[in-house]
C-alpha cells in the first residue's frame, strides 16, 4: 500500500479526535511539507513506517479510537509485559508495513507506587506509551491540511494537528543522550531537513522560542537545549558524519549540515 494512502486512512479514522491528537515524529516531518510556508525540496523525506500520535493525559478523551481504527482496516498488535501492553495499530497484512502508535507525556519518576514501571496507559480504547520530554511536542502545534492535491487521497480536506517544527527540533536535543548513535544521526538529519524546509522562518522561530517554547520548558531545560545545541553543531563530529550518510539521493556534506544547523540555532536561540 502506498504510504500516503495509509496516511489518508489513518486521518479519516481519527477525524473525530483531530483536535486532541498531534502528529509527531517522522510523519510530522513529512506532513510539514504540505504547509504553504514550507520550501519545496527536491529530495525525498526520511522514510518511516511508524506514525506517532501524541495526546495530553490531563483530560479524558471520549469515544473509542480503537474501534474507529479497526473499522478503517487497522489491527491492534500487543507486545510486552506492561499493563496495558504496548500497542501498535497496523494497516494490512504486510510485514513491516504502516502502523500507528499513541504516546503521552511521562510525568514523575516513571515508577508506580507498586514498583512497576509506569510505561503505558489506556485511553479511549487504545494503549499509549508514556514518554519523557513529550510535553514540548504538544506546545503550539500547527494545523496543516491534508489535500488530495498534495497526493493524500482523502475524500475531502482534513485538517490535522502536527508538532510545531521548532518543538520538533528542540525535542531532539532533550532526548539526545538516551538515543543510540544511529538514532542520534537520524535526529540530526531531521533537524537539518526541517531548517531547509522553514529557513525563511528563523526570525519567527526566535520569537516563538522566547515567548512560548522556552517558558514552557522552564529555565533548566531551556539551558540544557542551549548547551546541547552548541555542542551538537560546534563542529563536524561522528554524528554529523553519520547523518549525511543516511540519505542515498543527496550530495550532503558534514560541513554543510554542521554550518547550516549552527547558524540556524544561533538565530533561533539567540546564542
NORFENHU-V684076 format. One record per pair of residues at least 6 apart in sequence whose C-alpha atoms are under 8 Angstrom apart, sorted by sequence separation. I is the first residue (numbers start at 1). GAP is how many residues later the second one is. D is the distance in Angstrom with one decimal. If there is no record, write none. Layout:
((I | GAP | D) (I | GAP | D))
//
This chain:
((32 | 6 | 7.1) (33 | 6 | 7.7) (69 | 6 | 7.5) (70 | 6 | 7.8) (79 | 6 | 5.7) (80 | 6 | 6.1) (91 | 6 | 7.1) (92 | 6 | 8.0) (111 | 6 | 4.6) (112 | 6 | 5.5) (121 | 6 | 5.8) (122 | 6 | 6.2) (146 | 6 | 6.3) (147 | 6 | 7.3) (148 | 6 | 5.9) (265 | 6 | 7.5) (33 | 7 | 7.6) (78 | 7 | 5.8) (79 | 7 | 5.3) (90 | 7 | 7.2) (91 | 7 | 5.8) (110 | 7 | 6.0) (111 | 7 | 4.9) (120 | 7 | 6.7) (121 | 7 | 5.4) (147 | 7 | 6.7) (148 | 7 | 7.6) (78 | 8 | 5.7) (79 | 8 | 6.5) (90 | 8 | 6.0) (91 | 8 | 5.9) (110 | 8 | 4.8) (120 | 8 | 5.5) (121 | 8 | 6.5) (146 | 8 | 7.3) (148 | 8 | 7.6) (176 | 8 | 6.3) (214 | 8 | 5.6) (244 | 8 | 5.8) (78 | 9 | 4.6) (90 | 9 | 4.1) (110 | 9 | 6.8) (120 | 9 | 4.3) (121 | 9 | 7.2) (147 | 9 | 7.2) (148 | 9 | 7.5) (244 | 9 | 6.2) (66 | 10 | 7.9) (77 | 10 | 5.5) (78 | 10 | 6.6) (89 | 10 | 5.3) (90 | 10 | 6.4) (119 | 10 | 5.8) (120 | 10 | 5.3) (147 | 10 | 5.2) (244 | 10 | 6.1) (76 | 11 | 6.5) (77 | 11 | 5.1) (88 | 11 | 6.3) (89 | 11 | 5.0) (119 | 11 | 5.1) (146 | 11 | 5.8) (147 | 11 | 7.0) (243 | 11 | 7.8) (76 | 12 | 5.9) (77 | 12 | 6.1) (88 | 12 | 5.9) (89 | 12 | 6.2) (118 | 12 | 7.4) (119 | 12 | 7.6) (145 | 12 | 6.4) (146 | 12 | 5.2) (241 | 12 | 7.8) (76 | 13 | 4.6) (77 | 13 | 7.1) (88 | 13 | 5.1) (106 | 13 | 7.8) (145 | 13 | 5.6) (146 | 13 | 6.1) (241 | 13 | 5.2) (244 | 13 | 7.7) (75 | 14 | 5.3) (76 | 14 | 6.5) (87 | 14 | 6.6) (145 | 14 | 4.3) (146 | 14 | 7.3) (240 | 14 | 5.5) (30 | 15 | 6.4) (74 | 15 | 5.7) (75 | 15 | 5.2) (144 | 15 | 5.5) (145 | 15 | 6.3) (172 | 15 | 6.1) (29 | 16 | 7.9) (74 | 16 | 5.1) (75 | 16 | 6.4) (143 | 16 | 6.2) (144 | 16 | 5.6) (172 | 16 | 7.8) (74 | 17 | 4.4) (75 | 17 | 7.7) (143 | 17 | 5.5) (144 | 17 | 6.5) (240 | 17 | 7.1) (73 | 18 | 6.0) (74 | 18 | 6.7) (143 | 18 | 4.6) (144 | 18 | 6.9) (236 | 18 | 6.2) (240 | 18 | 6.8) (73 | 19 | 6.8) (142 | 19 | 5.6) (143 | 19 | 6.1) (172 | 19 | 7.9) (236 | 19 | 6.2) (26 | 20 | 7.4) (69 | 20 | 7.6) (141 | 20 | 6.0) (142 | 20 | 5.2) (235 | 20 | 8.0) (26 | 21 | 7.5) (27 | 21 | 7.1) (141 | 21 | 5.5) (142 | 21 | 6.2) (169 | 21 | 7.7) (26 | 22 | 6.0) (141 | 22 | 4.8) (142 | 22 | 5.4) (169 | 22 | 5.5) (236 | 22 | 6.1) (27 | 23 | 7.7) (140 | 23 | 7.7) (141 | 23 | 4.7) (235 | 23 | 6.4) (26 | 24 | 7.8) (27 | 24 | 5.8) (102 | 24 | 7.8) (104 | 24 | 6.5) (106 | 24 | 4.7) (139 | 24 | 7.7) (140 | 24 | 6.2) (234 | 24 | 7.5) (235 | 24 | 7.9) (26 | 25 | 7.2) (27 | 25 | 7.3) (102 | 25 | 7.1) (103 | 25 | 5.0) (104 | 25 | 6.2) (105 | 25 | 5.3) (106 | 25 | 4.9) (107 | 25 | 7.2) (138 | 25 | 6.6) (139 | 25 | 7.4) (169 | 25 | 7.6) (233 | 25 | 5.4) (25 | 26 | 7.2) (26 | 26 | 7.8) (102 | 26 | 4.7) (103 | 26 | 4.8) (104 | 26 | 4.9) (105 | 26 | 5.1) (106 | 26 | 4.8) (137 | 26 | 5.4) (233 | 26 | 7.3) (24 | 27 | 7.7) (25 | 27 | 5.9) (101 | 27 | 7.1) (102 | 27 | 6.4) (103 | 27 | 5.8) (104 | 27 | 6.1) (105 | 27 | 5.8) (106 | 27 | 7.5) (137 | 27 | 7.0) (23 | 28 | 7.5) (24 | 28 | 5.5) (103 | 28 | 6.6) (105 | 28 | 6.8) (106 | 28 | 7.5) (139 | 28 | 7.3) (233 | 28 | 6.5) (234 | 28 | 6.7) (23 | 29 | 6.0) (24 | 29 | 5.8) (105 | 29 | 5.0) (165 | 29 | 6.9) (233 | 29 | 5.2) (23 | 30 | 4.6) (24 | 30 | 6.7) (104 | 30 | 6.8) (105 | 30 | 5.6) (137 | 30 | 5.6) (22 | 31 | 5.4) (23 | 31 | 6.5) (104 | 31 | 7.9) (136 | 31 | 6.1) (137 | 31 | 6.3) (21 | 32 | 6.1) (22 | 32 | 5.1) (230 | 32 | 7.4) (21 | 33 | 5.6) (22 | 33 | 6.4) (229 | 33 | 7.9) (21 | 34 | 5.1) (86 | 34 | 6.8) (137 | 34 | 7.2) (20 | 35 | 6.1) (82 | 35 | 7.7) (85 | 35 | 7.1) (136 | 35 | 6.8) (20 | 36 | 7.7) (84 | 36 | 6.1) (229 | 36 | 7.1) (82 | 37 | 7.0) (83 | 37 | 6.8) (84 | 37 | 6.2) (134 | 37 | 7.6) (82 | 38 | 6.8) (83 | 38 | 7.6) (84 | 38 | 6.5) (133 | 38 | 6.9) (87 | 39 | 7.7) (166 | 39 | 6.6) (87 | 40 | 5.7) (20 | 41 | 7.8) (86 | 41 | 6.4) (87 | 41 | 7.0) (133 | 41 | 6.8) (85 | 42 | 6.9) (86 | 42 | 6.9) (133 | 42 | 7.1) (84 | 43 | 6.3) (86 | 43 | 6.5) (226 | 43 | 7.2) (226 | 45 | 7.8) (3 | 46 | 8.0) (167 | 46 | 7.3) (49 | 47 | 7.6) (51 | 47 | 7.7) (53 | 47 | 7.4) (55 | 47 | 7.7) (57 | 47 | 6.4) (174 | 47 | 7.8) (49 | 48 | 6.3) (50 | 48 | 5.9) (51 | 48 | 6.1) (52 | 48 | 5.9) (53 | 48 | 6.3) (54 | 48 | 5.8) (55 | 48 | 6.6) (56 | 48 | 5.9) (57 | 48 | 7.2) (49 | 49 | 4.9) (50 | 49 | 5.1) (51 | 49 | 4.5) (52 | 49 | 5.2) (53 | 49 | 4.9) (54 | 49 | 4.7) (55 | 49 | 5.3) (56 | 49 | 6.8) (49 | 50 | 6.5) (50 | 50 | 5.6) (51 | 50 | 6.2) (52 | 50 | 5.9) (53 | 50 | 6.0) (54 | 50 | 5.4) (55 | 50 | 7.8) (174 | 50 | 7.6) (14 | 51 | 7.0) (50 | 51 | 7.2) (52 | 51 | 6.9) (174 | 51 | 6.7) (188 | 51 | 7.6) (13 | 52 | 8.0) (173 | 52 | 6.1) (188 | 52 | 7.0) (14 | 54 | 7.1) (185 | 54 | 5.1) (189 | 54 | 5.5) (13 | 55 | 5.4) (14 | 55 | 7.4) (170 | 55 | 6.9) (173 | 55 | 6.2) (184 | 55 | 6.7) (185 | 55 | 6.5) (188 | 55 | 6.4) (189 | 55 | 7.1) (13 | 56 | 5.5) (173 | 56 | 6.8) (185 | 57 | 5.7) (186 | 57 | 5.8) (13 | 58 | 7.7) (66 | 58 | 7.3) (67 | 58 | 7.4) (181 | 58 | 7.2) (185 | 58 | 4.4) (10 | 59 | 7.3) (13 | 59 | 6.1) (65 | 59 | 5.6) (66 | 59 | 5.2) (209 | 59 | 7.0) (210 | 59 | 7.9) (64 | 60 | 4.8) (65 | 60 | 5.8) (66 | 60 | 5.4) (182 | 60 | 7.6) (186 | 60 | 7.4) (209 | 60 | 6.8) (63 | 61 | 5.6) (64 | 61 | 5.1) (65 | 61 | 6.3) (206 | 61 | 6.6) (207 | 61 | 7.9) (10 | 62 | 7.7) (61 | 62 | 6.7) (62 | 62 | 6.0) (63 | 62 | 7.7) (64 | 62 | 7.7) (202 | 62 | 6.9) (206 | 62 | 4.1) (9 | 63 | 6.5) (60 | 63 | 7.3) (61 | 63 | 5.8) (205 | 63 | 5.7) (206 | 63 | 6.0) (60 | 64 | 7.9) (203 | 64 | 7.2) (206 | 64 | 7.2) (192 | 65 | 6.4) (199 | 65 | 7.9) (202 | 65 | 6.5) (203 | 65 | 6.8) (195 | 66 | 7.4) (202 | 66 | 5.8) (192 | 68 | 7.3) (192 | 69 | 6.1) (195 | 69 | 7.2) (191 | 70 | 7.6) (140 | 72 | 8.0) (139 | 74 | 7.2) (136 | 77 | 7.6) (139 | 77 | 7.7) (56 | 79 | 7.8) (54 | 80 | 7.9) (136 | 80 | 7.4) (136 | 81 | 7.2) (56 | 82 | 7.4) (54 | 83 | 7.9) (55 | 83 | 7.3) (54 | 84 | 7.4) (6 | 85 | 7.3) (6 | 92 | 6.9) (3 | 95 | 7.0) (35 | 109 | 5.9) (34 | 110 | 6.9) (35 | 110 | 7.5) (34 | 111 | 7.3) (32 | 112 | 7.5) (34 | 112 | 7.4) (24 | 113 | 7.0) (31 | 113 | 7.4) (22 | 116 | 6.9) (34 | 116 | 7.0) (22 | 119 | 7.3) (32 | 130 | 7.6) (31 | 131 | 7.5) (32 | 133 | 7.6) (28 | 134 | 5.7) (28 | 135 | 6.4) (29 | 136 | 7.7) (23 | 137 | 7.7) (22 | 138 | 7.4) (23 | 138 | 6.2) (24 | 138 | 6.3) (22 | 139 | 4.8) (23 | 139 | 4.6) (24 | 139 | 5.4) (21 | 140 | 6.7) (22 | 140 | 5.1) (23 | 140 | 6.1) (18 | 141 | 7.5) (19 | 141 | 7.6) (22 | 141 | 6.3) (12 | 142 | 7.4) (18 | 142 | 5.8) (19 | 142 | 6.9) (15 | 143 | 7.8) (18 | 143 | 6.7) (25 | 143 | 7.6) (8 | 144 | 5.9) (24 | 144 | 7.4) (46 | 144 | 7.7) (7 | 145 | 7.3) (8 | 145 | 5.9) (9 | 145 | 7.7) (8 | 146 | 5.3) (12 | 146 | 8.0) (4 | 147 | 7.0) (5 | 147 | 6.4) (11 | 147 | 7.4) (4 | 148 | 5.3) (5 | 148 | 6.0) (4 | 149 | 7.2) (11 | 149 | 7.7) (41 | 155 | 8.0) (41 | 156 | 7.2) (39 | 157 | 7.2) (40 | 157 | 7.3) (39 | 158 | 4.9) (38 | 159 | 5.1) (39 | 159 | 6.4) (38 | 160 | 5.5) (39 | 160 | 8.0) (29 | 161 | 7.7) (37 | 161 | 7.1) (33 | 164 | 7.2) (29 | 165 | 7.3) (46 | 201 | 7.3) (43 | 206 | 6.9) (43 | 207 | 7.1))
//
